[in-house]
Structure formats: structure tokens, C-alpha cells
């Protein structure tokens, strides 16, 4: 039940989640946010979130700041994974430029352990969680059971009711990032060595490996491409020397 206390809004709900094996489970979720934002927004910054799956005794709670909303809660080969957005300089400081700006947690020995992207089955883990439970006002926050089709137990009002995501056929994390990594010049998927140039979703952007401007000139774009290729080749040569 949503509540407002001391400038904090709370949303609590149950959520249908479709796993990578096609099964559907129900998890309990809770989120808190400040009641107002700058300068006069009705909804403020996110504070923290929680997720619990009682049948397996799995529980997660995390602050929002360096890391953001969870996008995935999935079970692959009997192991649970939780994946959060990590679009910040701090979160990407120890990652590779081509890594997705995400935090990957693995449930092991009754606790969450962060693992590198290379150790996670991102081609199977689904983006299956509702990212934003908040409505236009507290009365419009997610309530009751949030179903895969995005419908929950809020009173229906087509003029005041904000939409929720349809998660009946969630794509994998890898498929999502490959689909969204589009070269704006050719409208085709960017090449692997240059993926992180095109959006906030790659750690290369947050690491400031390449200067970013809103509308770069053709000359600036080509310069960035050459810089990315030089860094890639230097990395390959370094790895090759270490192998020998």
C-alpha cells in the first residue's frame, strides 16, 4: 500500500516475473522515493528498493545512487541473478569501456555476490522487471499484483493512469543492448569496438574515454572513431604480448 511519511513516498506490490525458462513466478517488491523534486516536481529522487522471492528465500535491498533500478531477476541453470542499471562514473570506474553500464549480482551461499560481465549468461538473463513503479501521484503508484501485461490493481482512469511495461515476452539483456547499439550515421548496429560511443548504456561513455557532444561534426565523429580503433588495437597488442 502506498504511503507518504516525512517527505517519503513508498510503493509496495507483488509482481509477475517471466523467467528465461518460460515459467512465471511472483515476487514481492518495495520502493521508496522522495515526495518532491526540484524545482516543483510531485515525485522526487529514488531512495532504495527491495525484492523478495519467498519460495527460495531470496531477498535483495539496495540504495539508489551509484546503482539504480533493477531490470532483471532471473534464474539460469538453477542460479538466481539480479541485474541493476549502473549508469554512473563510479559504477563504471573498474569496468571495460565496452561493458554494459550494469551491476550483475549472483545469489550464492544465501547472499548476493557481484560478478563481472564476462561471467554472467547475459544472453539468457531476461529484462523482466518493472523499472518504474511510480505514477503521476501516490494514488497512481503500482498497487496489488502487477501482471505481465502491465495491468495492476489501481483504479482504472484512462486520463490519470500512467502506463506500466508489458513484460509478457522479455528479451535478454544481451539482445537489448545489441538492439539499441545503433550507429546514428548508418542506422545499422555499431561495430563491437565502437559500441560504447553511441549511448549512456556503455561504460565507455561514463569513463569519458571519448569526449561526447550532442551534435558532433563529421570531422569530430571520424576523429572519435580513429581514437576508438587505436585504443582497441593497443588493447589487442597488449593481450597478445601477455599470451606469449
HELIX and SHEET records of a PDB file:
HELIX    1   1 UNK A   54  UNK A   56  5                                   3    
HELIX    2   2 UNK A   89  UNK A   92  1                                   4    
HELIX    3   3 UNK A  117  UNK A  119  5                                   3    
HELIX    4   4 UNK A  138  UNK A  140  5                                   3    
HELIX    5   5 UNK A  173  UNK A  180  1                                   8    
HELIX    6   6 UNK A  192  UNK A  198  5                                   7    
HELIX    7   7 UNK A  203  UNK A  206  1                                   4    
HELIX    8   8 UNK A  218  UNK A  243  1                                  26    
SHEET    1   A 5 UNK A   3  UNK A   5  0                                        
SHEET    2   A 5 UNK A   8  UNK A  18 -1                                        
SHEET    3   A 5 UNK A  24  UNK A  34 -1                                        
SHEET    4   A 5 UNK A  46  UNK A  53 -1                                        
SHEET    5   A 5 UNK A  58  UNK A  63 -1                                        
SHEET    1   B 3 UNK A   3  UNK A   5  0                                        
SHEET    2   B 3 UNK A   8  UNK A  18 -1                                        
SHEET    3   B 3 UNK A 145  UNK A 146  1                                        
SHEET    1   C 4 UNK A  70  UNK A  76  0                                        
SHEET    2   C 4 UNK A  79  UNK A  85 -1                                        
SHEET    3   C 4 UNK A 102  UNK A 108 -1                                        
SHEET    4   C 4 UNK A 111  UNK A 114 -1                                        
END                                                                             
